[in-house]
Amino acid sequence: MKKQKKIFSAVFAALLVVMTSCVLILYDNVRTNTDNNKIKDFINTRLDETLQLFTLAKAKEIDPDYQIISYGEDVGDEIRALVNQELEKAMKEAVYYLENDQNFVYEIKNNQKTLSHHQELIKEDDDKNSYHLYTVMHFDEQGKLESKGNQNSLYYDEFPLERILNRYIEMEYSSTGMDEVNSYVINGSQIDIDDIKLNLPKNLEITYIVPEQLQMDGYVYSYINSWEIYNSFTALGLLIGSGILALFILFYPIRIVEETQPFVSVKKWKSGVQLVLLSTGITFGFMGVMILTGNTLNGYVGHLLQSYEIGFSGWLVMIANFIIWLLTFYLIAIAMFQIKYIFVHGFWRYVKEDTFTGSFIRYVKRKINALMEVDLSNNVQKHLLKLVLIHMIIIMVITTTWIGGYVLSIIYAGCLFVWLKKKTDVIQQDYHKVSNAMKELGNGNFEVEINEDAGMFNSLKDEFGHIRLGFEKAVQEETKSQNMKTELISNVSHDLKTPLTCIKNYIVLLQDDHLDEATRHEYLDNLNQYSNRLTTLIEDLFDVSKVNSGNMKLERMNINLVALIEQAQAECMELLEEKELCIVSNYASHEIQLYLDGGKTYRIFENLFTNIGKYAMPHSRVYIDVNETTDMVHIAFKNISYAQMNFTSEEIVDRFVRGDKSRHEGGSGLGLAIVKSFVEVQGGKFEIQIDGDLFKALISFPKNIKAQKD
């Protein structure tokens, strides 16, 4: 499946890239072929009205006596002024656009006068067939038009007045039953169609030319090179691309498509989100493709970038086109997938699971089920009251149906019985789930869990989980406590028996009257050593017992922590030098004041140095680090153990546990337990870390206990 998804993703990406590339490859061909066809559309549908108004304006300019419009006697002065005013405005607009256009050449002449514009753009040997526009029009003495050139007659022989004026004057048409216009309605006044007539120019020769080489500016250029001219190509490209994507998406197995990005994410969206995002994205994509493609083909985008002196403008334009086409095809593919998803999985399933309506219905259903559920851990009276009120309302509605209410009541009672029976069966099943789990727990099976929904017993299910964990923990703690008691008795018996036996034996030996003085002193020294060991063991037992019982009294004072560490080190130096250990001290400061019990704190450091002296590897380094933070002081004792540490960091701080489990080394096995107890009773934290043969004892004391004097 994973391989199939990768193949689909690769094919889909390649298809998008290939389609987009094919569209861009056609740009040059489209630009070339469109040049031959767009002029006809430009002349016949875009420029004719503007040229008509321009012609009337120039005819009036060259012959001031020329009356453009003639009125009947029934046309009032107000209508005449309005029509003249609006026609004058329209002609000025046309003159403004064409007179200021660098690409528009004209020559207008009669028997007395000649008007011309940009004649320098025209040469005698020019090929007139290559002009974008070339037309020569001659109006004779009766105003009849004769024309030649590539301009379609432009309706100059008709000059429909209503089409010219309708853009500028609010006009209505009145017609006969044969739909023939016979009058105008202007400003509420009905004017006969023969009372307003447009007079064509007379004895006038006009030449209009748009040269082959155009400057990228002006009214004419904007029409000839409008981006809208290329919309047919863009629409065709989008249509063909959509068809290819439809075939690819619709015929590819849905089980692979819906598990591949981006479709795996899209199917999680609700239909409302899908509709808004896809429709918005595709709409903007279509608009963006049409506008960017058109303005790329007419050269406007490239010219714009070059005007800002942006390098690689050609590449940037093509990259932008590639991205917008690719994204649009991408969104179309997502829309095609959505259509396929609906048909494959079913419309009603889609409505129920993937629409806001379906989600709302499921929400209402959950609320109804929640209303019918009873939580035994809460007060059920309110819940029962709600149910009674609901049923009462239903019964009241049924009784309003008069005679039919009896039948409906029977039907409702039957439905209620079925519903109650179903709910009762579910409650019994939930009860047996909890009951069976309780029995298993009572039989000592701590692995039993209630993973299924327990309905109204869900609160008991949660409590059962807490009871199971608590019971299991209690049993584990009790087992551990019993094992520790057994180990304590065993260790204490062993550690007390050994020195007592030795003391007893040396006492027997000292009773021999024939001992020489040197041997007697040797026995006394050994006897003193074992008695000191026994005393230390008893004191350690008392110290641990006091801490555990909460009877430990602290005598806090301001102490220099660094000086105390150095003092403990000096006291234990003989033991450390026996193994030739090198102490490396790293202190951030040589004076760190803390408010602690000096004796207990000294005992902490003494026990740690003693532990290092017993178990550190000879001829190795021991690191003592003291660092301060804003709130804490951290002390670290680090050494390399000479023996393999086959214990955990938790075990080593238990009572009577030694680093040397063979018990060859002396000591009570309470050293680290006392350290941990003395650190914690003063508000600190003690931790052991073991990394291979590296043994680290870490102590942290808070600074929030302010140093003060007694």
TORVEXTI-559874 format. One record per residue (C-alpha): residue number from 0; x, y, z; residue in three letters. Coordinates in steps of 0.02 Angstrom, whole numbers. Layout:
NUM;X;Y;Z;ala
...
END
This chain:
0;0;0;0;met
1;141;119;44;lys
2;226;86;-122;lys
3;62;112;-217;gln
4;36;279;-129;lys
5;210;336;-178;lys
6;178;286;-359;ile
7;14;383;-361;phe
8;95;538;-286;ser
9;235;531;-415;ala
10;114;507;-562;val
11;-2;644;-498;phe
12;141;768;-477;ala
13;211;724;-648;ala
14;39;745;-729;leu
15;19;919;-654;leu
16;192;971;-711;val
17;169;900;-887;val
18;-1;984;-913;met
19;65;1151;-849;thr
20;219;1139;-959;ser
21;114;1098;-1113;cys
22;8;1254;-1084;val
23;163;1364;-1070;leu
24;241;1287;-1225;ile
25;89;1343;-1326;leu
26;109;1526;-1276;tyr
27;215;1578;-1426;asp
28;101;1489;-1549;asn
29;-54;1567;-1472;val
30;24;1740;-1475;arg
31;70;1725;-1659;thr
32;-96;1655;-1719;asn
33;-200;1775;-1616;thr
34;-116;1925;-1702;asp
35;-200;1877;-1866;asn
36;-375;1863;-1796;asn
37;-397;1991;-1658;lys
38;-398;2148;-1770;ile
39;-563;2103;-1850;lys
40;-645;2084;-1680;asp
41;-563;2245;-1621;phe
42;-626;2346;-1770;ile
43;-801;2276;-1784;asn
44;-848;2268;-1599;thr
45;-735;2385;-1502;arg
46;-684;2537;-1604;leu
47;-833;2571;-1717;asp
48;-935;2680;-1598;glu
49;-782;2779;-1543;thr
50;-733;2812;-1725;leu
51;-911;2862;-1768;gln
52;-913;2993;-1630;leu
53;-736;3047;-1676;phe
54;-790;3067;-1858;thr
55;-938;3176;-1811;leu
56;-830;3284;-1699;ala
57;-696;3311;-1832;lys
58;-826;3344;-1965;ala
59;-896;3481;-1854;lys
60;-720;3548;-1824;glu
61;-675;3558;-2007;ile
62;-846;3632;-2054;asp
63;-918;3738;-1913;pro
64;-1081;3757;-2011;asp
65;-1111;3570;-2007;tyr
66;-1268;3528;-1905;gln
67;-1247;3354;-1833;ile
68;-1429;3335;-1776;ile
69;-1586;3410;-1845;ser
70;-1746;3423;-1742;tyr
71;-1929;3429;-1786;gly
72;-2040;3574;-1734;glu
73;-2120;3472;-1595;asp
74;-1955;3445;-1502;val
75;-1939;3567;-1359;gly
76;-1787;3670;-1316;asp
77;-1755;3569;-1158;glu
78;-1743;3406;-1256;ile
79;-1635;3488;-1390;arg
80;-1515;3556;-1258;ala
81;-1504;3387;-1170;leu
82;-1470;3290;-1330;val
83;-1342;3418;-1392;asn
84;-1257;3421;-1222;gln
85;-1241;3232;-1207;glu
86;-1186;3210;-1388;leu
87;-1055;3345;-1364;glu
88;-993;3256;-1208;lys
89;-982;3089;-1300;ala
90;-886;3166;-1446;met
91;-762;3252;-1329;lys
92;-728;3086;-1245;glu
93;-695;3000;-1412;ala
94;-583;3144;-1469;val
95;-487;3138;-1306;tyr
96;-448;2952;-1322;tyr
97;-399;2951;-1506;leu
98;-319;3123;-1519;glu
99;-197;3080;-1380;asn
100;-159;2906;-1443;asp
101;18;2885;-1511;gln
102;-38;2740;-1621;asn
103;-185;2825;-1709;phe
104;-157;2915;-1874;val
105;-292;3012;-1965;tyr
106;-314;3137;-2106;glu
107;-481;3227;-2130;ile
108;-506;3353;-2271;lys
109;-637;3443;-2371;asn
110;-622;3571;-2509;asn
111;-557;3708;-2393;gln
112;-466;3627;-2247;lys
113;-362;3476;-2191;thr
114;-341;3402;-2016;leu
115;-208;3271;-1982;ser
116;-122;3184;-1837;his
117;41;3082;-1827;his
118;68;3079;-2014;gln
119;253;3053;-1980;glu
120;217;2872;-1935;leu
121;164;2836;-2115;ile
122;285;2811;-2259;lys
123;250;2808;-2445;glu
124;320;2634;-2471;asp
125;228;2554;-2324;asp
126;132;2395;-2356;asp
127;-45;2450;-2316;lys
128;-99;2270;-2293;asn
129;16;2257;-2140;ser
130;-73;2401;-2052;tyr
131;-181;2353;-1906;his
132;-309;2474;-1973;leu
133;-319;2560;-2142;tyr
134;-477;2637;-2212;thr
135;-516;2782;-2329;val
136;-695;2849;-2322;met
137;-773;2976;-2442;his
138;-939;3063;-2407;phe
139;-1011;3142;-2566;asp
140;-1128;3293;-2580;glu
141;-1278;3190;-2524;gln
142;-1184;3111;-2377;gly
143;-1171;2942;-2461;lys
144;-1021;2843;-2402;leu
145;-892;2754;-2508;glu
146;-748;2666;-2420;ser
147;-597;2558;-2456;lys
148;-467;2471;-2349;gly
149;-472;2333;-2216;asn
150;-606;2416;-2108;gln
151;-778;2340;-2118;asn
152;-900;2479;-2165;ser
153;-921;2524;-1981;leu
154;-1102;2567;-2014;tyr
155;-1049;2744;-2065;tyr
156;-1188;2744;-2191;asp
157;-1314;2719;-2049;glu
158;-1247;2803;-1891;phe
159;-1392;2738;-1782;pro
160;-1427;2887;-1669;leu
161;-1517;2788;-1534;glu
162;-1367;2674;-1509;arg
163;-1251;2823;-1490;ile
164;-1364;2922;-1375;leu
165;-1431;2779;-1271;asn
166;-1266;2768;-1176;arg
167;-1282;2947;-1118;tyr
168;-1469;2984;-1109;ile
169;-1600;2885;-1016;glu
170;-1712;2837;-1162;met
171;-1862;2726;-1184;glu
172;-1931;2659;-1346;tyr
173;-2111;2660;-1400;ser
174;-2158;2536;-1536;ser
175;-2306;2469;-1631;thr
176;-2374;2295;-1619;gly
177;-2250;2241;-1751;met
178;-2106;2286;-1632;asp
179;-2054;2429;-1745;glu
180;-1983;2578;-1649;val
181;-2079;2734;-1697;asn
182;-2039;2854;-1554;ser
183;-1923;2894;-1408;tyr
184;-1968;2939;-1229;val
185;-1841;3064;-1161;ile
186;-1866;3143;-989;asn
187;-2048;3089;-993;gly
188;-2080;3170;-1163;ser
189;-2126;3061;-1311;gln
190;-2030;3111;-1467;ile
191;-2070;3043;-1639;asp
192;-1924;2951;-1714;ile
193;-1926;3065;-1867;asp
194;-1912;3222;-1760;asp
195;-1729;3185;-1713;ile
196;-1614;3143;-1858;lys
197;-1426;3131;-1873;leu
198;-1354;3217;-2028;asn
199;-1207;3127;-2109;leu
200;-1055;3231;-2162;pro
201;-1043;3291;-2342;lys
202;-897;3323;-2459;asn
203;-778;3246;-2334;leu
204;-633;3125;-2356;glu
205;-567;3031;-2204;ile
206;-416;2917;-2185;thr
207;-391;2814;-2025;tyr
208;-231;2713;-1997;ile
209;-160;2608;-1854;val
210;22;2566;-1901;pro
211;102;2396;-1891;glu
212;227;2448;-1755;gln
213;136;2503;-1598;leu
214;192;2591;-1443;gln
215;135;2507;-1280;met
216;21;2647;-1231;asp
217;-145;2724;-1276;gly
218;-324;2682;-1312;tyr
219;-299;2583;-1472;val
220;-158;2477;-1402;tyr
221;-259;2433;-1247;ser
222;-396;2361;-1357;tyr
223;-285;2273;-1482;ile
224;-180;2194;-1344;asn
225;-317;2169;-1214;ser
226;-288;2015;-1103;trp
227;-468;1966;-1134;glu
228;-424;1921;-1314;ile
229;-333;1767;-1249;tyr
230;-475;1707;-1136;asn
231;-531;1579;-1263;ser
232;-359;1496;-1259;phe
233;-355;1501;-1068;thr
234;-531;1430;-1054;ala
235;-487;1291;-1176;leu
236;-330;1248;-1079;gly
237;-427;1241;-916;leu
238;-563;1134;-995;leu
239;-442;1007;-1069;ile
240;-340;1002;-908;gly
241;-496;975;-805;ser
242;-548;832;-919;gly
243;-378;747;-903;ile
244;-380;765;-714;leu
245;-558;700;-706;ala
246;-509;543;-802;leu
247;-354;518;-694;phe
248;-438;546;-525;ile
249;-604;462;-563;leu
250;-526;302;-633;phe
251;-385;283;-506;tyr
252;-430;167;-359;pro
253;-510;270;-220;ile
254;-426;168;-82;arg
255;-257;235;-139;ile
256;-310;412;-183;val
257;-398;448;-18;glu
258;-245;393;83;glu
259;-125;508;-10;thr
260;-92;692;22;gln
261;-175;812;-5;pro
262;-334;707;-22;phe
263;-314;621;147;val
264;-324;793;229;ser
265;-463;859;117;val
266;-582;717;160;lys
267;-571;767;343;lys
268;-644;939;305;trp
269;-828;967;327;lys
270;-927;998;168;ser
271;-955;1181;211;gly
272;-769;1212;228;val
273;-734;1113;70;gln
274;-864;1211;-29;leu
275;-802;1381;30;val
276;-616;1345;10;leu
277;-627;1250;-155;leu
278;-750;1368;-237;ser
279;-651;1520;-180;thr
280;-485;1443;-230;gly
281;-545;1384;-401;ile
282;-630;1551;-436;thr
283;-475;1650;-394;phe
284;-371;1521;-487;gly
285;-474;1540;-646;phe
286;-469;1729;-635;met
287;-284;1731;-597;gly
288;-245;1612;-742;val
289;-346;1715;-865;met
290;-276;1883;-812;ile
291;-95;1827;-796;leu
292;-98;1723;-956;thr
293;-177;1865;-1056;gly
294;-58;1997;-990;asn
295;89;1880;-1020;thr
296;39;1847;-1200;leu
297;11;2031;-1238;asn
298;181;2072;-1160;gly
299;115;2186;-1024;tyr
300;188;2089;-875;val
301;360;2078;-954;gly
302;357;2262;-1001;his
303;306;2306;-822;leu
304;451;2208;-746;leu
305;573;2284;-869;gln
306;512;2459;-826;ser
307;569;2426;-647;tyr
308;735;2357;-714;glu
309;704;2186;-637;ile
310;828;2058;-701;gly
311;776;1892;-780;phe
312;603;1964;-810;ser
313;564;1833;-942;gly
314;603;1689;-823;trp
315;507;1770;-682;leu
316;353;1790;-793;val
317;358;1607;-845;met
318;386;1547;-666;ile
319;235;1648;-609;ala
320;130;1574;-750;asn
321;191;1399;-707;phe
322;143;1420;-524;ile
323;-31;1491;-555;ile
324;-75;1358;-684;trp
325;-5;1219;-573;leu
326;-104;1278;-420;leu
327;-264;1293;-521;thr
328;-246;1117;-589;phe
329;-206;1061;-412;tyr
330;-370;1134;-345;leu
331;-467;1060;-491;ile
332;-396;888;-448;ala
333;-453;908;-267;ile
334;-628;953;-328;ala
335;-630;800;-441;met
336;-578;691;-295;phe
337;-718;762;-189;gln
338;-846;717;-321;ile
339;-777;540;-332;lys
340;-773;524;-143;tyr
341;-958;566;-132;ile
342;-1008;441;-267;phe
343;-898;298;-204;val
344;-943;310;-20;his
345;-1124;356;-49;gly
346;-1213;521;-43;phe
347;-1307;486;119;trp
348;-1151;426;209;arg
349;-1065;585;152;tyr
350;-1211;690;217;val
351;-1213;600;384;lys
352;-1026;597;418;glu
353;-946;737;318;asp
354;-1070;881;322;thr
355;-1115;1006;456;phe
356;-1296;947;443;thr
357;-1247;768;479;gly
358;-1135;823;621;ser
359;-1278;925;694;phe
360;-1396;775;685;ile
361;-1267;664;771;arg
362;-1243;798;902;tyr
363;-1431;804;937;val
364;-1435;615;945;lys
365;-1292;612;1070;arg
366;-1382;741;1176;lys
367;-1540;636;1176;ile
368;-1442;481;1225;asn
369;-1354;581;1361;ala
370;-1524;635;1425;leu
371;-1577;455;1435;met
372;-1419;400;1524;glu
373;-1415;396;1714;val
374;-1256;429;1813;asp
375;-1275;340;1980;leu
376;-1136;445;2056;ser
377;-1245;601;2046;asn
378;-1416;647;2110;asn
379;-1537;554;1995;val
380;-1693;646;2053;gln
381;-1669;791;1931;lys
382;-1635;670;1791;his
383;-1791;569;1829;leu
384;-1892;730;1840;leu
385;-1833;779;1665;lys
386;-1885;609;1596;leu
387;-2055;619;1680;val
388;-2085;794;1611;leu
389;-2035;740;1436;ile
390;-2153;591;1440;his
391;-2290;699;1514;met
392;-2274;824;1372;ile
393;-2280;683;1245;ile
394;-2437;611;1326;ile
395;-2519;783;1331;met
396;-2484;806;1145;val
397;-2557;634;1110;ile
398;-2717;668;1209;thr
399;-2752;824;1104;thr
400;-2788;711;955;thr
401;-2957;665;1035;trp
402;-3014;490;985;ile
403;-2852;453;894;gly
404;-2760;485;1057;gly
405;-2808;315;1125;tyr
406;-2727;226;980;val
407;-2574;337;990;leu
408;-2563;307;1178;ser
409;-2560;119;1151;ile
410;-2427;137;1017;ile
411;-2325;253;1128;tyr
412;-2340;133;1276;ala
413;-2277;-10;1168;gly
414;-2131;93;1105;cys
415;-2091;148;1282;leu
416;-2091;-34;1340;phe
417;-1972;-84;1201;val
418;-1858;63;1242;trp
419;-1859;24;1429;leu
420;-1826;-161;1395;lys
421;-1678;-115;1285;lys
422;-1609;5;1416;lys
423;-1632;-127;1552;thr
424;-1536;-256;1453;asp
425;-1395;-132;1427;val
426;-1391;-91;1613;ile
427;-1382;-276;1656;gln
428;-1239;-302;1535;gln
429;-1145;-153;1608;asp
430;-1175;-217;1784;tyr
431;-1104;-388;1742;his
432;-949;-306;1667;lys
433;-910;-215;1829;val
434;-962;-363;1939;ser
435;-850;-487;1847;asn
436;-703;-367;1856;ala
437;-729;-349;2044;met
438;-727;-538;2065;lys
439;-565;-553;1966;glu
440;-485;-418;2073;leu
441;-543;-505;2231;gly
442;-457;-663;2170;asn
443;-292;-569;2156;gly
444;-293;-536;1969;asn
445;-220;-360;1961;phe
446;-213;-362;1770;glu
447;-401;-354;1750;val
448;-467;-192;1673;glu
449;-636;-127;1616;ile
450;-599;-59;1443;asn
451;-777;-63;1377;glu
452;-909;69;1404;asp
453;-999;34;1568;ala
454;-1146;150;1537;gly
455;-1219;216;1699;met
456;-1082;122;1792;phe
457;-944;223;1709;asn
458;-911;315;1871;ser
459;-885;146;1956;leu
460;-772;94;1814;lys
461;-660;244;1849;asp
462;-663;207;2036;glu
463;-624;24;1999;phe
464;-469;78;1906;gly
465;-411;182;2055;his
466;-449;39;2175;ile
467;-355;-86;2068;arg
468;-201;25;2057;leu
469;-210;69;2241;gly
470;-235;-112;2294;phe
471;-93;-170;2181;glu
472;21;-33;2248;lys
473;-26;-75;2428;ala
474;15;-258;2401;val
475;180;-212;2320;gln
476;223;-94;2463;glu
477;176;-225;2591;glu
478;281;-356;2504;thr
479;426;-235;2494;lys
480;404;-188;2677;ser
481;406;-372;2729;gln
482;561;-404;2625;asn
483;646;-251;2700;met
484;602;-306;2875;lys
485;673;-478;2841;thr
486;829;-401;2764;glu
487;843;-278;2910;leu
488;838;-416;3038;ile
489;962;-518;2939;ser
490;1082;-372;2912;asn
491;1068;-305;3090;val
492;1093;-480;3159;ser
493;1246;-505;3052;his
494;1320;-332;3085;asp
495;1290;-345;3273;leu
496;1343;-526;3288;lys
497;1512;-502;3203;thr
498;1584;-368;3321;pro
499;1502;-448;3474;leu
500;1578;-617;3433;thr
501;1749;-537;3407;cys
502;1733;-439;3572;ile
503;1684;-599;3663;lys
504;1830;-695;3590;asn
505;1957;-559;3634;tyr
506;1890;-551;3811;ile
507;1919;-739;3828;val
508;2094;-719;3758;leu
509;2134;-575;3877;leu
510;2091;-686;4025;gln
511;2247;-787;3990;asp
512;2374;-739;4126;asp
513;2520;-795;4020;his
514;2497;-665;3883;leu
515;2644;-552;3853;asp
516;2619;-364;3860;glu
517;2635;-336;3672;ala
518;2502;-466;3630;thr
519;2387;-399;3765;arg
520;2400;-223;3691;his
521;2365;-292;3518;glu
522;2209;-381;3582;tyr
523;2152;-223;3672;leu
524;2173;-120;3512;asp
525;2068;-245;3414;asn
526;1941;-251;3554;leu
527;1930;-60;3550;asn
528;1909;-64;3359;gln
529;1763;-185;3366;tyr
530;1681;-92;3508;ser
531;1693;71;3407;asn
532;1617;-17;3257;arg
533;1475;-80;3366;leu
534;1450;95;3438;thr
535;1446;172;3263;thr
536;1319;44;3204;leu
537;1206;78;3353;ile
538;1222;267;3329;glu
539;1180;250;3144;asp
540;1028;146;3187;leu
541;971;278;3310;phe
542;998;418;3181;asp
543;897;329;3047;val
544;763;285;3173;ser
545;749;466;3229;lys
546;731;530;3052;val
547;600;399;3008;asn
548;502;432;3167;ser
549;510;621;3144;gly
550;601;650;3308;asn
551;755;725;3228;met
552;791;898;3298;lys
553;888;1019;3191;leu
554;1002;1152;3259;glu
555;1013;1269;3111;arg
556;1144;1403;3095;met
557;1234;1502;2961;asn
558;1370;1389;2893;ile
559;1498;1407;2754;asn
560;1457;1256;2647;leu
561;1624;1254;2555;val
562;1723;1264;2718;ala
563;1621;1120;2789;leu
564;1659;1012;2637;ile
565;1845;1051;2652;glu
566;1841;1010;2838;gln
567;1759;840;2806;ala
568;1886;808;2669;gln
569;2030;847;2787;ala
570;1960;729;2920;glu
571;1949;588;2793;cys
572;2113;628;2706;met
573;2205;479;2784;glu
574;2075;358;2712;leu
575;2083;444;2542;leu
576;2273;445;2537;glu
577;2281;258;2570;glu
578;2209;233;2394;lys
579;2307;380;2326;glu
580;2150;469;2268;leu
581;2168;641;2189;cys
582;2033;763;2244;ile
583;1985;892;2111;val
584;1877;1030;2183;ser
585;1776;1150;2075;asn
586;1694;1289;2177;tyr
587;1603;1434;2099;ala
588;1635;1527;2260;ser
589;1738;1485;2416;his
590;1604;1553;2530;glu
591;1424;1495;2512;ile
592;1316;1534;2663;gln
593;1168;1419;2699;leu
594;1056;1403;2851;tyr
595;1081;1219;2896;leu
596;1117;1103;3041;asp
597;1308;1102;3047;gly
598;1327;932;3130;gly
599;1205;842;3015;lys
600;1278;926;2861;thr
601;1455;881;2914;tyr
602;1396;700;2938;arg
603;1329;703;2759;ile
604;1497;752;2685;phe
605;1594;637;2801;glu
606;1489;486;2748;asn
607;1514;528;2564;leu
608;1702;546;2583;phe
609;1705;383;2683;thr
610;1604;297;2547;asn
611;1728;361;2416;ile
612;1876;302;2521;gly
613;1803;126;2530;lys
614;1741;98;2353;tyr
615;1837;217;2237;ala
616;1964;144;2116;met
617;2142;173;2182;pro
618;2249;301;2092;his
619;2095;386;2016;ser
620;2023;560;2025;arg
621;1878;615;2133;val
622;1780;771;2080;tyr
623;1692;885;2202;ile
624;1584;1017;2113;asp
625;1485;1155;2198;val
626;1376;1268;2090;asn
627;1249;1403;2130;glu
628;1090;1452;2038;thr
629;963;1583;2082;thr
630;868;1470;2202;asp
631;978;1318;2233;met
632;1153;1260;2280;val
633;1207;1099;2193;his
634;1346;985;2261;ile
635;1412;837;2159;ala
636;1532;698;2219;phe
637;1597;595;2072;lys
638;1715;447;2077;asn
639;1758;289;1982;ile
640;1710;126;2069;ser
641;1841;-10;2082;tyr
642;1708;-147;2077;ala
643;1564;-174;1957;gln
644;1409;-86;2023;met
645;1277;-223;2010;asn
646;1143;-121;2096;phe
647;1025;21;2051;thr
648;1029;200;2112;ser
649;872;165;2214;glu
650;941;8;2297;glu
651;1105;85;2356;ile
652;1019;212;2468;val
653;916;79;2558;asp
654;967;32;2734;arg
655;1104;-100;2754;phe
656;1143;-103;2568;val
657;1328;-90;2529;arg
658;1425;-61;2371;gly
659;1520;-217;2417;asp
660;1382;-347;2429;lys
661;1506;-479;2487;ser
662;1523;-371;2647;arg
663;1713;-381;2643;his
664;1722;-195;2679;glu
665;1681;-129;2850;gly
666;1534;-17;2884;gly
667;1352;-29;2931;ser
668;1275;-9;2758;gly
669;1183;144;2824;leu
670;1300;280;2760;gly
671;1202;333;2605;leu
672;1036;303;2692;ala
673;1091;426;2827;ile
674;1150;550;2694;val
675;981;540;2605;lys
676;886;560;2770;ser
677;992;708;2832;phe
678;980;797;2663;val
679;792;777;2648;glu
680;755;823;2829;val
681;840;991;2794;gln
682;733;1022;2640;gly
683;861;964;2512;gly
684;863;830;2378;lys
685;982;682;2366;phe
686;1006;578;2208;glu
687;1124;441;2151;ile
688;1170;424;1967;gln
689;1264;275;1897;ile
690;1343;282;1724;asp
691;1448;127;1693;gly
692;1585;136;1826;asp
693;1552;320;1863;leu
694;1466;346;2030;phe
695;1387;517;2060;lys
696;1309;577;2224;ala
697;1209;736;2193;leu
698;1145;852;2330;ile
699;1037;1006;2309;ser
700;997;1130;2449;phe
701;870;1270;2423;pro
702;913;1451;2459;lys
703;735;1498;2502;asn
704;770;1461;2687;ile
705;844;1630;2732;lys
706;1007;1632;2828;ala
707;979;1708;2998;gln
708;1061;1714;3168;lys
709;990;1626;3320;asp
END
